[in-house]
C-alpha cells in the first residue's frame, strides 16, 4: 500500500513538472523578430507593408502573456527602424492611413476636390493587399498586438502638430529600456 501511495505521488509530481514546462514558454517575452522568421506555428513578431511614399503599415503581435507596454515599444522600434533605413529622423503614428500631416498635404487634398468619405479616393495608386486564406482553420491569436500606419519625416516643424513627431533614436532607446532586443 505504501508503494502505491508513493507511486501516485510520483505520477502527480511528474504531471506538475510537465505542465509547468509546457507553460514556461508562455511567460517569456517574444523575440523581437519578423513574423516571417518566427518559425512554424508562431504568430509573434512584426510585419510591415509600404503603402505610399514614406508611409508604412506596421503590425506587432505578441504572445498571450506579453505586456502591452512591451508590444507598444516593439511596434515603435520597428517604425523607427523603417524610418532609419529611409534616412529620416522622425516618424508619426497616423490616426488613419492617409492622414494629412502637413499644410502641403492639405493643399494636395484641396486639388483633388472634396471627399464625402464614401467615394473612391486614389491616394497612392493601386495597392494590392494579399489576404491569405489557409487550408485549415487558423489558430485564434490571444495575445496583444499593435497595428497602425506611420509616416517617416525629416523635420517635425513641417507638421501641423510638431508634438506628434517621435524621434527615431528616442524610440529605439525606449524600446531597449523596455526590454526589447533591438539590433
C-alpha positions as CSV (number, residue, x, y, z in Angstrom):
1,X,0.0,0.0,0.0
2,X,2.9,2.3,0.8
3,X,4.4,1.7,-2.6
4,X,1.1,2.5,-4.4
5,X,0.8,5.8,-2.5
6,X,4.4,6.8,-3.3
7,X,3.8,5.8,-7.0
8,X,0.7,8.1,-7.1
9,X,2.7,10.9,-5.6
10,X,5.5,10.4,-8.2
11,X,2.9,10.5,-11.1
12,X,1.4,13.7,-9.7
13,X,4.8,15.4,-9.4
14,X,5.7,14.3,-12.9
15,X,2.4,15.7,-14.2
16,X,3.0,19.0,-12.5
17,X,6.5,19.2,-13.9
18,X,5.4,18.5,-17.5
19,X,2.6,21.1,-17.1
20,X,5.0,23.7,-15.8
21,X,7.4,23.1,-18.7
22,X,4.7,23.3,-21.2
23,X,3.7,26.7,-19.9
24,X,7.2,28.0,-19.4
25,X,7.3,29.4,-22.9
26,X,4.2,31.5,-22.4
27,X,5.8,33.6,-19.7
28,X,8.8,34.9,-21.7
29,X,8.5,37.9,-24.0
30,X,8.6,37.1,-27.7
31,X,11.8,37.6,-29.5
32,X,11.9,40.9,-31.4
33,X,11.8,39.5,-34.9
34,X,9.9,39.5,-38.2
35,X,6.9,37.3,-38.1
36,X,8.4,35.6,-41.2
37,X,11.3,34.5,-39.0
38,X,9.2,33.3,-36.1
39,X,9.1,29.7,-37.1
40,X,6.3,27.2,-37.8
41,X,3.1,27.8,-35.9
42,X,4.3,31.0,-34.3
43,X,2.4,34.2,-34.9
44,X,4.7,36.5,-32.8
45,X,6.7,39.4,-34.4
46,X,6.4,42.3,-36.7
47,X,5.1,42.8,-40.2
48,X,5.2,45.9,-42.3
49,X,3.9,47.0,-45.7
50,X,4.8,50.1,-47.6
51,X,1.5,51.8,-48.7
52,X,2.8,55.1,-50.0
53,X,6.0,57.1,-50.3
54,X,7.3,57.5,-46.7
55,X,4.2,55.7,-45.3
56,X,4.1,52.1,-44.0
57,X,1.6,50.0,-42.2
58,X,3.3,48.3,-39.2
59,X,2.0,45.5,-37.0
60,X,3.4,43.7,-34.0
61,X,1.8,40.6,-32.4
62,X,2.9,39.2,-29.0
63,X,2.0,36.1,-27.1
64,X,-0.8,35.9,-24.5
65,X,1.5,36.9,-21.7
66,X,3.3,39.8,-23.4
67,X,2.7,43.1,-21.6
68,X,1.0,45.7,-23.8
69,X,3.8,48.2,-22.9
70,X,6.4,45.8,-24.4
71,X,4.3,45.4,-27.6
72,X,4.0,49.2,-27.9
73,X,7.8,49.6,-27.5
74,X,8.4,46.8,-30.1
75,X,6.0,48.4,-32.5
76,X,7.7,51.8,-32.1
77,X,11.1,50.2,-32.5
78,X,10.0,48.7,-35.9
79,X,8.6,52.0,-37.0
80,X,11.9,53.7,-36.0
81,X,14.0,51.0,-37.9
82,X,11.9,51.6,-41.1
83,X,12.4,55.4,-40.9
84,X,16.1,55.0,-40.1
85,X,16.5,52.8,-43.2
86,X,14.9,55.6,-45.2
87,X,17.5,58.0,-43.7
88,X,14.8,60.0,-41.9
89,X,14.9,61.0,-38.2
90,X,11.3,61.1,-37.1
91,X,8.0,59.3,-37.5
92,X,4.4,60.0,-36.8
93,X,1.8,57.4,-35.9
94,X,-1.1,58.2,-38.2
95,X,-4.7,58.3,-36.9
96,X,-5.8,56.9,-40.2
97,X,-3.9,55.7,-43.2
98,X,-3.6,58.7,-45.4
99,X,-3.9,61.4,-42.7
100,X,-2.8,64.9,-43.9
101,X,0.0,65.9,-41.6
102,X,1.4,69.0,-43.2
103,X,-0.1,72.1,-44.8
104,X,1.2,70.8,-48.1
105,X,-0.9,67.7,-47.6
106,X,-3.9,69.9,-47.2
107,X,-3.1,71.7,-50.5
108,X,-2.8,68.4,-52.3
109,X,-6.1,67.3,-50.8
110,X,-7.8,70.5,-52.0
111,X,-6.5,69.9,-55.5
112,X,-8.2,66.5,-55.5
113,X,-11.5,68.1,-54.5
114,X,-13.7,67.4,-51.5
115,X,-14.2,63.9,-50.3
116,X,-17.5,62.7,-49.0
117,X,-16.0,59.7,-47.3
118,X,-17.8,57.2,-49.5
119,X,-16.5,57.6,-53.0
120,X,-13.2,56.1,-54.2
121,X,-10.2,58.3,-53.5
122,X,-6.9,57.4,-55.0
123,X,-4.1,58.3,-52.6
124,X,-1.1,56.4,-53.9
125,X,-2.3,54.4,-56.8
126,X,-3.3,50.8,-56.7
127,X,-2.1,48.8,-53.7
128,X,-2.7,45.1,-53.6
129,X,-3.0,43.8,-50.1
130,X,-2.9,40.0,-50.1
131,X,-5.2,38.2,-47.8
132,X,-4.1,34.6,-47.3
133,X,-6.7,32.0,-46.7
134,X,-5.3,28.9,-45.0
135,X,-6.5,25.5,-45.9
136,X,-7.1,24.7,-42.3
137,X,-8.8,26.9,-39.6
138,X,-6.3,29.4,-38.4
139,X,-5.5,29.4,-34.6
140,X,-7.0,32.1,-32.5
141,X,-4.5,34.8,-31.6
142,X,-4.9,35.5,-28.0
143,X,-2.0,37.9,-27.5
144,X,-1.8,41.7,-27.5
145,X,-1.0,43.5,-30.8
146,X,-0.4,47.0,-32.1
147,X,-1.3,47.9,-35.7
148,X,-1.1,51.2,-37.5
149,X,0.2,53.3,-40.2
150,X,3.3,55.5,-39.8
151,X,4.8,58.2,-41.9
152,X,8.5,59.0,-41.8
153,X,9.6,62.6,-41.8
154,X,12.8,64.6,-41.6
155,X,11.6,67.8,-40.0
156,X,8.9,67.9,-37.3
157,X,8.5,71.6,-37.8
158,X,6.9,70.8,-41.2
159,X,3.9,69.2,-39.4
160,X,0.7,70.9,-38.4
161,X,1.2,69.4,-34.9
162,X,5.0,69.0,-34.4
163,X,4.5,67.4,-30.9
164,X,3.2,64.2,-32.6
165,X,6.7,63.5,-34.1
166,X,8.6,60.7,-32.5
167,X,12.4,60.8,-32.8
168,X,13.9,57.5,-34.2
169,X,16.8,57.5,-31.7
170,X,14.4,58.0,-28.8
171,X,12.1,55.3,-29.9
172,X,14.9,52.8,-30.2
173,X,16.3,53.8,-26.8
174,X,12.8,53.5,-25.2
175,X,12.5,50.0,-26.7
176,X,15.8,48.8,-25.3
177,X,14.8,50.2,-21.9
178,X,11.6,48.3,-22.1
179,X,13.5,45.0,-22.7
180,X,13.1,44.8,-26.5
181,X,16.2,43.3,-28.0
182,X,16.5,45.7,-31.0
183,X,19.5,45.1,-33.2
